[in-house]
Amino acid sequence: MIVKAGHGSVIDPLRRAHLPESHVIERGSFLYVFSEDGCAYGPDIHVAHERVFETESHHLDGEALSFVAELTSPATRNNDLTEKVEVYGRAGVPVYLLLDMQEEQATVLWTPSAKGYESRTTRPFGEKLPIPAPFDCLLDTAGFKAP
């Protein structure tokens, strides 16, 4: 993964968020494959059980994800807001955090379903955003800003 200038100030605090036991948070060159949808994504931040990373492959099963965070850019924003919501939800990813850098707001989606997610909360950057189970933490977005 290539971290765009300015994204590090947003990504690094997320990497230190509360993790479920035996889970790993990464921002790296892993590609998660969603075979039912015929696509693969390399999320900006991703969390999965440590067993998932016990491979030589950089192509991992998308259904193994516990959490995904995407930071929008002008080039990816539409896909992050639409297609990825549907794909991650159908795959059963419990929590999808969408950091909309253009609108300067954070949205957390949970309760995955066949059409995406059934639950969502949005807060402007600067406010705290509750991240649901299995993480159960409060994300302080005070330091987040568009690059």
Chimera marker file (.cmm) of the C-alpha trace (Angstrom):
<marker_set name="trace">
<marker id="1" x="0.000" y="0.000" z="0.000" r="1" g="1" b="0" radius="0.5"/>
<marker id="2" x="1.179" y="3.474" z="-0.745" r="1" g="1" b="0" radius="0.5"/>
<marker id="3" x="0.313" y="5.901" z="2.025" r="1" g="1" b="0" radius="0.5"/>
<marker id="4" x="-0.479" y="9.270" z="0.550" r="1" g="1" b="0" radius="0.5"/>
<marker id="5" x="1.069" y="12.381" z="2.083" r="1" g="1" b="0" radius="0.5"/>
<marker id="6" x="-1.029" y="13.482" z="5.017" r="1" g="1" b="0" radius="0.5"/>
<marker id="7" x="-2.658" y="10.092" z="5.580" r="1" g="1" b="0" radius="0.5"/>
<marker id="8" x="-0.114" y="9.043" z="8.224" r="1" g="1" b="0" radius="0.5"/>
<marker id="9" x="-1.507" y="11.510" z="10.766" r="1" g="1" b="0" radius="0.5"/>
<marker id="10" x="-4.882" y="9.799" z="10.446" r="1" g="1" b="0" radius="0.5"/>
<marker id="11" x="-3.741" y="6.202" z="10.061" r="1" g="1" b="0" radius="0.5"/>
<marker id="12" x="-1.228" y="5.974" z="12.917" r="1" g="1" b="0" radius="0.5"/>
<marker id="13" x="-3.706" y="6.663" z="15.776" r="1" g="1" b="0" radius="0.5"/>
<marker id="14" x="-6.071" y="4.100" z="14.249" r="1" g="1" b="0" radius="0.5"/>
<marker id="15" x="-3.331" y="1.493" z="14.310" r="1" g="1" b="0" radius="0.5"/>
<marker id="16" x="-3.103" y="1.908" z="18.073" r="1" g="1" b="0" radius="0.5"/>
<marker id="17" x="-6.849" y="1.478" z="18.688" r="1" g="1" b="0" radius="0.5"/>
<marker id="18" x="-8.155" y="-1.334" z="20.887" r="1" g="1" b="0" radius="0.5"/>
<marker id="19" x="-7.812" y="-4.687" z="19.176" r="1" g="1" b="0" radius="0.5"/>
<marker id="20" x="-9.555" y="-7.948" z="20.002" r="1" g="1" b="0" radius="0.5"/>
<marker id="21" x="-7.233" y="-10.608" z="21.395" r="1" g="1" b="0" radius="0.5"/>
<marker id="22" x="-5.006" y="-12.345" z="18.807" r="1" g="1" b="0" radius="0.5"/>
<marker id="23" x="-5.805" y="-9.794" z="16.095" r="1" g="1" b="0" radius="0.5"/>
<marker id="24" x="-3.309" y="-7.800" z="14.084" r="1" g="1" b="0" radius="0.5"/>
<marker id="25" x="-3.750" y="-4.360" z="12.573" r="1" g="1" b="0" radius="0.5"/>
<marker id="26" x="-1.827" y="-3.676" z="9.391" r="1" g="1" b="0" radius="0.5"/>
<marker id="27" x="-1.366" y="-1.127" z="6.722" r="1" g="1" b="0" radius="0.5"/>
<marker id="28" x="0.512" y="-2.983" z="4.109" r="1" g="1" b="0" radius="0.5"/>
<marker id="29" x="0.680" y="-4.650" z="0.781" r="1" g="1" b="0" radius="0.5"/>
<marker id="30" x="-1.993" y="-7.263" z="1.350" r="1" g="1" b="0" radius="0.5"/>
<marker id="31" x="-4.763" y="-7.767" z="-1.147" r="1" g="1" b="0" radius="0.5"/>
<marker id="32" x="-8.011" y="-9.197" z="0.203" r="1" g="1" b="0" radius="0.5"/>
<marker id="33" x="-9.906" y="-11.276" z="-2.321" r="1" g="1" b="0" radius="0.5"/>
<marker id="34" x="-13.713" y="-11.272" z="-2.367" r="1" g="1" b="0" radius="0.5"/>
<marker id="35" x="-14.352" y="-14.194" z="-4.693" r="1" g="1" b="0" radius="0.5"/>
<marker id="36" x="-18.163" y="-13.951" z="-4.621" r="1" g="1" b="0" radius="0.5"/>
<marker id="37" x="-17.914" y="-10.401" z="-5.966" r="1" g="1" b="0" radius="0.5"/>
<marker id="38" x="-14.984" y="-11.112" z="-8.272" r="1" g="1" b="0" radius="0.5"/>
<marker id="39" x="-12.830" y="-8.338" z="-6.827" r="1" g="1" b="0" radius="0.5"/>
<marker id="40" x="-9.948" y="-7.661" z="-4.468" r="1" g="1" b="0" radius="0.5"/>
<marker id="41" x="-9.016" y="-4.628" z="-2.368" r="1" g="1" b="0" radius="0.5"/>
<marker id="42" x="-5.925" y="-3.458" z="-0.520" r="1" g="1" b="0" radius="0.5"/>
<marker id="43" x="-7.493" y="-1.500" z="2.364" r="1" g="1" b="0" radius="0.5"/>
<marker id="44" x="-5.652" y="1.449" z="3.909" r="1" g="1" b="0" radius="0.5"/>
<marker id="45" x="-5.970" y="-0.189" z="7.337" r="1" g="1" b="0" radius="0.5"/>
<marker id="46" x="-7.073" y="-3.750" z="7.966" r="1" g="1" b="0" radius="0.5"/>
<marker id="47" x="-7.495" y="-5.996" z="10.995" r="1" g="1" b="0" radius="0.5"/>
<marker id="48" x="-7.700" y="-9.768" z="10.953" r="1" g="1" b="0" radius="0.5"/>
<marker id="49" x="-6.853" y="-12.640" z="13.254" r="1" g="1" b="0" radius="0.5"/>
<marker id="50" x="-3.106" y="-13.253" z="13.356" r="1" g="1" b="0" radius="0.5"/>
<marker id="51" x="-3.575" y="-16.713" z="11.752" r="1" g="1" b="0" radius="0.5"/>
<marker id="52" x="-4.596" y="-15.021" z="8.491" r="1" g="1" b="0" radius="0.5"/>
<marker id="53" x="-1.069" y="-13.640" z="8.087" r="1" g="1" b="0" radius="0.5"/>
<marker id="54" x="0.618" y="-17.044" z="8.477" r="1" g="1" b="0" radius="0.5"/>
<marker id="55" x="1.165" y="-17.363" z="4.745" r="1" g="1" b="0" radius="0.5"/>
<marker id="56" x="3.675" y="-16.388" z="2.110" r="1" g="1" b="0" radius="0.5"/>
<marker id="57" x="0.890" y="-15.008" z="-0.060" r="1" g="1" b="0" radius="0.5"/>
<marker id="58" x="-0.096" y="-11.356" z="-0.226" r="1" g="1" b="0" radius="0.5"/>
<marker id="59" x="-3.579" y="-12.419" z="-1.377" r="1" g="1" b="0" radius="0.5"/>
<marker id="60" x="-5.791" y="-13.107" z="1.625" r="1" g="1" b="0" radius="0.5"/>
<marker id="61" x="-9.417" y="-14.131" z="2.082" r="1" g="1" b="0" radius="0.5"/>
<marker id="62" x="-11.628" y="-11.044" z="2.407" r="1" g="1" b="0" radius="0.5"/>
<marker id="63" x="-13.997" y="-12.904" z="4.708" r="1" g="1" b="0" radius="0.5"/>
<marker id="64" x="-11.182" y="-13.079" z="7.292" r="1" g="1" b="0" radius="0.5"/>
<marker id="65" x="-11.286" y="-9.326" z="7.925" r="1" g="1" b="0" radius="0.5"/>
<marker id="66" x="-12.521" y="-8.022" z="11.290" r="1" g="1" b="0" radius="0.5"/>
<marker id="67" x="-12.159" y="-4.323" z="10.488" r="1" g="1" b="0" radius="0.5"/>
<marker id="68" x="-11.375" y="-2.169" z="7.478" r="1" g="1" b="0" radius="0.5"/>
<marker id="69" x="-10.642" y="1.546" z="7.314" r="1" g="1" b="0" radius="0.5"/>
<marker id="70" x="-10.479" y="3.469" z="4.065" r="1" g="1" b="0" radius="0.5"/>
<marker id="71" x="-9.379" y="7.078" z="3.613" r="1" g="1" b="0" radius="0.5"/>
<marker id="72" x="-11.058" y="8.616" z="0.611" r="1" g="1" b="0" radius="0.5"/>
<marker id="73" x="-9.238" y="10.512" z="-2.097" r="1" g="1" b="0" radius="0.5"/>
<marker id="74" x="-10.779" y="12.220" z="-5.112" r="1" g="1" b="0" radius="0.5"/>
<marker id="75" x="-9.882" y="9.160" z="-7.193" r="1" g="1" b="0" radius="0.5"/>
<marker id="76" x="-11.282" y="6.535" z="-4.770" r="1" g="1" b="0" radius="0.5"/>
<marker id="77" x="-14.107" y="8.342" z="-2.963" r="1" g="1" b="0" radius="0.5"/>
<marker id="78" x="-17.024" y="7.050" z="-5.038" r="1" g="1" b="0" radius="0.5"/>
<marker id="79" x="-15.807" y="3.453" z="-4.831" r="1" g="1" b="0" radius="0.5"/>
<marker id="80" x="-15.151" y="3.744" z="-1.066" r="1" g="1" b="0" radius="0.5"/>
<marker id="81" x="-18.675" y="5.111" z="-0.477" r="1" g="1" b="0" radius="0.5"/>
<marker id="82" x="-20.577" y="2.668" z="-2.675" r="1" g="1" b="0" radius="0.5"/>
<marker id="83" x="-18.995" y="-0.529" z="-3.994" r="1" g="1" b="0" radius="0.5"/>
<marker id="84" x="-16.776" y="-1.212" z="-0.975" r="1" g="1" b="0" radius="0.5"/>
<marker id="85" x="-19.696" y="-0.696" z="1.432" r="1" g="1" b="0" radius="0.5"/>
<marker id="86" x="-21.594" y="-3.427" z="-0.406" r="1" g="1" b="0" radius="0.5"/>
<marker id="87" x="-18.655" y="-5.818" z="-0.862" r="1" g="1" b="0" radius="0.5"/>
<marker id="88" x="-17.343" y="-5.544" z="2.714" r="1" g="1" b="0" radius="0.5"/>
<marker id="89" x="-20.866" y="-5.925" z="4.101" r="1" g="1" b="0" radius="0.5"/>
<marker id="90" x="-21.684" y="-8.982" z="1.974" r="1" g="1" b="0" radius="0.5"/>
<marker id="91" x="-18.379" y="-10.557" z="3.034" r="1" g="1" b="0" radius="0.5"/>
<marker id="92" x="-19.356" y="-10.116" z="6.681" r="1" g="1" b="0" radius="0.5"/>
<marker id="93" x="-16.631" y="-7.635" z="7.672" r="1" g="1" b="0" radius="0.5"/>
<marker id="94" x="-17.939" y="-6.578" z="11.116" r="1" g="1" b="0" radius="0.5"/>
<marker id="95" x="-16.744" y="-2.946" z="11.048" r="1" g="1" b="0" radius="0.5"/>
<marker id="96" x="-15.992" y="-0.605" z="8.128" r="1" g="1" b="0" radius="0.5"/>
<marker id="97" x="-14.592" y="2.815" z="9.020" r="1" g="1" b="0" radius="0.5"/>
<marker id="98" x="-14.815" y="5.322" z="6.212" r="1" g="1" b="0" radius="0.5"/>
<marker id="99" x="-12.752" y="8.489" z="6.608" r="1" g="1" b="0" radius="0.5"/>
<marker id="100" x="-14.099" y="10.929" z="4.063" r="1" g="1" b="0" radius="0.5"/>
<marker id="101" x="-11.181" y="13.297" z="3.587" r="1" g="1" b="0" radius="0.5"/>
<marker id="102" x="-13.084" y="15.464" z="1.111" r="1" g="1" b="0" radius="0.5"/>
<marker id="103" x="-16.088" y="16.032" z="3.411" r="1" g="1" b="0" radius="0.5"/>
<marker id="104" x="-13.949" y="15.904" z="6.590" r="1" g="1" b="0" radius="0.5"/>
<marker id="105" x="-16.158" y="13.364" z="8.322" r="1" g="1" b="0" radius="0.5"/>
<marker id="106" x="-15.862" y="9.840" z="9.675" r="1" g="1" b="0" radius="0.5"/>
<marker id="107" x="-18.498" y="7.153" z="9.216" r="1" g="1" b="0" radius="0.5"/>
<marker id="108" x="-18.505" y="3.791" z="10.934" r="1" g="1" b="0" radius="0.5"/>
<marker id="109" x="-20.652" y="1.022" z="9.448" r="1" g="1" b="0" radius="0.5"/>
<marker id="110" x="-21.509" y="-2.221" z="11.220" r="1" g="1" b="0" radius="0.5"/>
<marker id="111" x="-24.069" y="-5.027" z="11.218" r="1" g="1" b="0" radius="0.5"/>
<marker id="112" x="-23.082" y="-6.468" z="7.824" r="1" g="1" b="0" radius="0.5"/>
<marker id="113" x="-25.847" y="-7.661" z="5.523" r="1" g="1" b="0" radius="0.5"/>
<marker id="114" x="-26.426" y="-8.878" z="1.978" r="1" g="1" b="0" radius="0.5"/>
<marker id="115" x="-26.862" y="-5.259" z="0.831" r="1" g="1" b="0" radius="0.5"/>
<marker id="116" x="-23.960" y="-3.728" z="2.752" r="1" g="1" b="0" radius="0.5"/>
<marker id="117" x="-24.476" y="-2.591" z="6.339" r="1" g="1" b="0" radius="0.5"/>
<marker id="118" x="-27.587" y="-2.053" z="8.422" r="1" g="1" b="0" radius="0.5"/>
<marker id="119" x="-26.084" y="0.408" z="10.919" r="1" g="1" b="0" radius="0.5"/>
<marker id="120" x="-24.011" y="3.560" z="10.527" r="1" g="1" b="0" radius="0.5"/>
<marker id="121" x="-22.944" y="6.633" z="12.466" r="1" g="1" b="0" radius="0.5"/>
<marker id="122" x="-21.273" y="9.712" z="10.988" r="1" g="1" b="0" radius="0.5"/>
<marker id="123" x="-19.421" y="12.477" z="12.825" r="1" g="1" b="0" radius="0.5"/>
<marker id="124" x="-17.487" y="15.479" z="11.515" r="1" g="1" b="0" radius="0.5"/>
<marker id="125" x="-13.732" y="15.443" z="12.070" r="1" g="1" b="0" radius="0.5"/>
<marker id="126" x="-13.068" y="16.881" z="15.505" r="1" g="1" b="0" radius="0.5"/>
<marker id="127" x="-15.742" y="14.823" z="17.258" r="1" g="1" b="0" radius="0.5"/>
<marker id="128" x="-15.450" y="11.401" z="18.853" r="1" g="1" b="0" radius="0.5"/>
<marker id="129" x="-16.856" y="8.427" z="16.978" r="1" g="1" b="0" radius="0.5"/>
<marker id="130" x="-17.906" y="5.226" z="18.775" r="1" g="1" b="0" radius="0.5"/>
<marker id="131" x="-16.434" y="2.121" z="17.143" r="1" g="1" b="0" radius="0.5"/>
<marker id="132" x="-18.665" y="-0.926" z="17.837" r="1" g="1" b="0" radius="0.5"/>
<marker id="133" x="-17.798" y="-4.494" z="18.870" r="1" g="1" b="0" radius="0.5"/>
<marker id="134" x="-15.568" y="-6.319" z="18.634" r="1" g="1" b="0" radius="0.5"/>
<marker id="135" x="-13.475" y="-3.154" z="19.180" r="1" g="1" b="0" radius="0.5"/>
<marker id="136" x="-15.716" y="-1.147" z="21.516" r="1" g="1" b="0" radius="0.5"/>
<marker id="137" x="-13.658" y="2.020" z="21.592" r="1" g="1" b="0" radius="0.5"/>
<marker id="138" x="-14.113" y="5.724" z="21.066" r="1" g="1" b="0" radius="0.5"/>
<marker id="139" x="-12.152" y="7.156" z="18.133" r="1" g="1" b="0" radius="0.5"/>
<marker id="140" x="-11.053" y="10.744" z="18.699" r="1" g="1" b="0" radius="0.5"/>
<marker id="141" x="-10.971" y="12.424" z="15.279" r="1" g="1" b="0" radius="0.5"/>
<marker id="142" x="-9.701" y="15.776" z="16.624" r="1" g="1" b="0" radius="0.5"/>
<marker id="143" x="-6.392" y="15.448" z="14.770" r="1" g="1" b="0" radius="0.5"/>
<marker id="144" x="-7.900" y="14.353" z="11.471" r="1" g="1" b="0" radius="0.5"/>
<marker id="145" x="-7.850" y="16.749" z="8.557" r="1" g="1" b="0" radius="0.5"/>
<marker id="146" x="-7.799" y="16.621" z="4.821" r="1" g="1" b="0" radius="0.5"/>
<marker id="147" x="-4.287" y="16.684" z="3.318" r="1" g="1" b="0" radius="0.5"/>
<link id1="1" id2="2" r="1" g="1" b="0" radius="0.2"/>
<link id1="2" id2="3" r="1" g="1" b="0" radius="0.2"/>
<link id1="3" id2="4" r="1" g="1" b="0" radius="0.2"/>
<link id1="4" id2="5" r="1" g="1" b="0" radius="0.2"/>
<link id1="5" id2="6" r="1" g="1" b="0" radius="0.2"/>
<link id1="6" id2="7" r="1" g="1" b="0" radius="0.2"/>
<link id1="7" id2="8" r="1" g="1" b="0" radius="0.2"/>
<link id1="8" id2="9" r="1" g="1" b="0" radius="0.2"/>
<link id1="9" id2="10" r="1" g="1" b="0" radius="0.2"/>
<link id1="10" id2="11" r="1" g="1" b="0" radius="0.2"/>
<link id1="11" id2="12" r="1" g="1" b="0" radius="0.2"/>
<link id1="12" id2="13" r="1" g="1" b="0" radius="0.2"/>
<link id1="13" id2="14" r="1" g="1" b="0" radius="0.2"/>
<link id1="14" id2="15" r="1" g="1" b="0" radius="0.2"/>
<link id1="15" id2="16" r="1" g="1" b="0" radius="0.2"/>
<link id1="16" id2="17" r="1" g="1" b="0" radius="0.2"/>
<link id1="17" id2="18" r="1" g="1" b="0" radius="0.2"/>
<link id1="18" id2="19" r="1" g="1" b="0" radius="0.2"/>
<link id1="19" id2="20" r="1" g="1" b="0" radius="0.2"/>
<link id1="20" id2="21" r="1" g="1" b="0" radius="0.2"/>
<link id1="21" id2="22" r="1" g="1" b="0" radius="0.2"/>
<link id1="22" id2="23" r="1" g="1" b="0" radius="0.2"/>
<link id1="23" id2="24" r="1" g="1" b="0" radius="0.2"/>
<link id1="24" id2="25" r="1" g="1" b="0" radius="0.2"/>
<link id1="25" id2="26" r="1" g="1" b="0" radius="0.2"/>
<link id1="26" id2="27" r="1" g="1" b="0" radius="0.2"/>
<link id1="27" id2="28" r="1" g="1" b="0" radius="0.2"/>
<link id1="28" id2="29" r="1" g="1" b="0" radius="0.2"/>
<link id1="29" id2="30" r="1" g="1" b="0" radius="0.2"/>
<link id1="30" id2="31" r="1" g="1" b="0" radius="0.2"/>
<link id1="31" id2="32" r="1" g="1" b="0" radius="0.2"/>
<link id1="32" id2="33" r="1" g="1" b="0" radius="0.2"/>
<link id1="33" id2="34" r="1" g="1" b="0" radius="0.2"/>
<link id1="34" id2="35" r="1" g="1" b="0" radius="0.2"/>
<link id1="35" id2="36" r="1" g="1" b="0" radius="0.2"/>
<link id1="36" id2="37" r="1" g="1" b="0" radius="0.2"/>
<link id1="37" id2="38" r="1" g="1" b="0" radius="0.2"/>
<link id1="38" id2="39" r="1" g="1" b="0" radius="0.2"/>
<link id1="39" id2="40" r="1" g="1" b="0" radius="0.2"/>
<link id1="40" id2="41" r="1" g="1" b="0" radius="0.2"/>
<link id1="41" id2="42" r="1" g="1" b="0" radius="0.2"/>
<link id1="42" id2="43" r="1" g="1" b="0" radius="0.2"/>
<link id1="43" id2="44" r="1" g="1" b="0" radius="0.2"/>
<link id1="44" id2="45" r="1" g="1" b="0" radius="0.2"/>
<link id1="45" id2="46" r="1" g="1" b="0" radius="0.2"/>
<link id1="46" id2="47" r="1" g="1" b="0" radius="0.2"/>
<link id1="47" id2="48" r="1" g="1" b="0" radius="0.2"/>
<link id1="48" id2="49" r="1" g="1" b="0" radius="0.2"/>
<link id1="49" id2="50" r="1" g="1" b="0" radius="0.2"/>
<link id1="50" id2="51" r="1" g="1" b="0" radius="0.2"/>
<link id1="51" id2="52" r="1" g="1" b="0" radius="0.2"/>
<link id1="52" id2="53" r="1" g="1" b="0" radius="0.2"/>
<link id1="53" id2="54" r="1" g="1" b="0" radius="0.2"/>
<link id1="54" id2="55" r="1" g="1" b="0" radius="0.2"/>
<link id1="55" id2="56" r="1" g="1" b="0" radius="0.2"/>
<link id1="56" id2="57" r="1" g="1" b="0" radius="0.2"/>
<link id1="57" id2="58" r="1" g="1" b="0" radius="0.2"/>
<link id1="58" id2="59" r="1" g="1" b="0" radius="0.2"/>
<link id1="59" id2="60" r="1" g="1" b="0" radius="0.2"/>
<link id1="60" id2="61" r="1" g="1" b="0" radius="0.2"/>
<link id1="61" id2="62" r="1" g="1" b="0" radius="0.2"/>
<link id1="62" id2="63" r="1" g="1" b="0" radius="0.2"/>
<link id1="63" id2="64" r="1" g="1" b="0" radius="0.2"/>
<link id1="64" id2="65" r="1" g="1" b="0" radius="0.2"/>
<link id1="65" id2="66" r="1" g="1" b="0" radius="0.2"/>
<link id1="66" id2="67" r="1" g="1" b="0" radius="0.2"/>
<link id1="67" id2="68" r="1" g="1" b="0" radius="0.2"/>
<link id1="68" id2="69" r="1" g="1" b="0" radius="0.2"/>
<link id1="69" id2="70" r="1" g="1" b="0" radius="0.2"/>
<link id1="70" id2="71" r="1" g="1" b="0" radius="0.2"/>
<link id1="71" id2="72" r="1" g="1" b="0" radius="0.2"/>
<link id1="72" id2="73" r="1" g="1" b="0" radius="0.2"/>
<link id1="73" id2="74" r="1" g="1" b="0" radius="0.2"/>
<link id1="74" id2="75" r="1" g="1" b="0" radius="0.2"/>
<link id1="75" id2="76" r="1" g="1" b="0" radius="0.2"/>
<link id1="76" id2="77" r="1" g="1" b="0" radius="0.2"/>
<link id1="77" id2="78" r="1" g="1" b="0" radius="0.2"/>
<link id1="78" id2="79" r="1" g="1" b="0" radius="0.2"/>
<link id1="79" id2="80" r="1" g="1" b="0" radius="0.2"/>
<link id1="80" id2="81" r="1" g="1" b="0" radius="0.2"/>
<link id1="81" id2="82" r="1" g="1" b="0" radius="0.2"/>
<link id1="82" id2="83" r="1" g="1" b="0" radius="0.2"/>
<link id1="83" id2="84" r="1" g="1" b="0" radius="0.2"/>
<link id1="84" id2="85" r="1" g="1" b="0" radius="0.2"/>
<link id1="85" id2="86" r="1" g="1" b="0" radius="0.2"/>
<link id1="86" id2="87" r="1" g="1" b="0" radius="0.2"/>
<link id1="87" id2="88" r="1" g="1" b="0" radius="0.2"/>
<link id1="88" id2="89" r="1" g="1" b="0" radius="0.2"/>
<link id1="89" id2="90" r="1" g="1" b="0" radius="0.2"/>
<link id1="90" id2="91" r="1" g="1" b="0" radius="0.2"/>
<link id1="91" id2="92" r="1" g="1" b="0" radius="0.2"/>
<link id1="92" id2="93" r="1" g="1" b="0" radius="0.2"/>
<link id1="93" id2="94" r="1" g="1" b="0" radius="0.2"/>
<link id1="94" id2="95" r="1" g="1" b="0" radius="0.2"/>
<link id1="95" id2="96" r="1" g="1" b="0" radius="0.2"/>
<link id1="96" id2="97" r="1" g="1" b="0" radius="0.2"/>
<link id1="97" id2="98" r="1" g="1" b="0" radius="0.2"/>
<link id1="98" id2="99" r="1" g="1" b="0" radius="0.2"/>
<link id1="99" id2="100" r="1" g="1" b="0" radius="0.2"/>
<link id1="100" id2="101" r="1" g="1" b="0" radius="0.2"/>
<link id1="101" id2="102" r="1" g="1" b="0" radius="0.2"/>
<link id1="102" id2="103" r="1" g="1" b="0" radius="0.2"/>
<link id1="103" id2="104" r="1" g="1" b="0" radius="0.2"/>
<link id1="104" id2="105" r="1" g="1" b="0" radius="0.2"/>
<link id1="105" id2="106" r="1" g="1" b="0" radius="0.2"/>
<link id1="106" id2="107" r="1" g="1" b="0" radius="0.2"/>
<link id1="107" id2="108" r="1" g="1" b="0" radius="0.2"/>
<link id1="108" id2="109" r="1" g="1" b="0" radius="0.2"/>
<link id1="109" id2="110" r="1" g="1" b="0" radius="0.2"/>
<link id1="110" id2="111" r="1" g="1" b="0" radius="0.2"/>
<link id1="111" id2="112" r="1" g="1" b="0" radius="0.2"/>
<link id1="112" id2="113" r="1" g="1" b="0" radius="0.2"/>
<link id1="113" id2="114" r="1" g="1" b="0" radius="0.2"/>
<link id1="114" id2="115" r="1" g="1" b="0" radius="0.2"/>
<link id1="115" id2="116" r="1" g="1" b="0" radius="0.2"/>
<link id1="116" id2="117" r="1" g="1" b="0" radius="0.2"/>
<link id1="117" id2="118" r="1" g="1" b="0" radius="0.2"/>
<link id1="118" id2="119" r="1" g="1" b="0" radius="0.2"/>
<link id1="119" id2="120" r="1" g="1" b="0" radius="0.2"/>
<link id1="120" id2="121" r="1" g="1" b="0" radius="0.2"/>
<link id1="121" id2="122" r="1" g="1" b="0" radius="0.2"/>
<link id1="122" id2="123" r="1" g="1" b="0" radius="0.2"/>
<link id1="123" id2="124" r="1" g="1" b="0" radius="0.2"/>
<link id1="124" id2="125" r="1" g="1" b="0" radius="0.2"/>
<link id1="125" id2="126" r="1" g="1" b="0" radius="0.2"/>
<link id1="126" id2="127" r="1" g="1" b="0" radius="0.2"/>
<link id1="127" id2="128" r="1" g="1" b="0" radius="0.2"/>
<link id1="128" id2="129" r="1" g="1" b="0" radius="0.2"/>
<link id1="129" id2="130" r="1" g="1" b="0" radius="0.2"/>
<link id1="130" id2="131" r="1" g="1" b="0" radius="0.2"/>
<link id1="131" id2="132" r="1" g="1" b="0" radius="0.2"/>
<link id1="132" id2="133" r="1" g="1" b="0" radius="0.2"/>
<link id1="133" id2="134" r="1" g="1" b="0" radius="0.2"/>
<link id1="134" id2="135" r="1" g="1" b="0" radius="0.2"/>
<link id1="135" id2="136" r="1" g="1" b="0" radius="0.2"/>
<link id1="136" id2="137" r="1" g="1" b="0" radius="0.2"/>
<link id1="137" id2="138" r="1" g="1" b="0" radius="0.2"/>
<link id1="138" id2="139" r="1" g="1" b="0" radius="0.2"/>
<link id1="139" id2="140" r="1" g="1" b="0" radius="0.2"/>
<link id1="140" id2="141" r="1" g="1" b="0" radius="0.2"/>
<link id1="141" id2="142" r="1" g="1" b="0" radius="0.2"/>
<link id1="142" id2="143" r="1" g="1" b="0" radius="0.2"/>
<link id1="143" id2="144" r="1" g="1" b="0" radius="0.2"/>
<link id1="144" id2="145" r="1" g="1" b="0" radius="0.2"/>
<link id1="145" id2="146" r="1" g="1" b="0" radius="0.2"/>
<link id1="146" id2="147" r="1" g="1" b="0" radius="0.2"/>
</marker_set>
